[in-house]
Amino acid sequence: MKIVLNGENHEIPETCTAAALVEQLQLGGKRIAMEVNMEIVPRSEYASYPLNAGDRVEIVHAIGGG
């Protein structure tokens, strides 16, 4: 199915969760934040959060500074 990931069309499996998308993008273990349809998805919900066709997903990397 198709989603919009960071402004670009992206193909994912039909039964894809937020956690599966993170792994597919090889972002596991990295400090990221995810928003789906303009709502923040808590990291604790990634494994059970289903993605649907047409979802607009934004993933950003957290960068520390000082």
Secondary structure, DSSP 8 states (H G I E B T S, - for coil): -EEEETTEEEE--TT-BHHHHHHHTT-TTS-EEEEETTEEE-GGGGGG-B--TT-EEEEEE-----
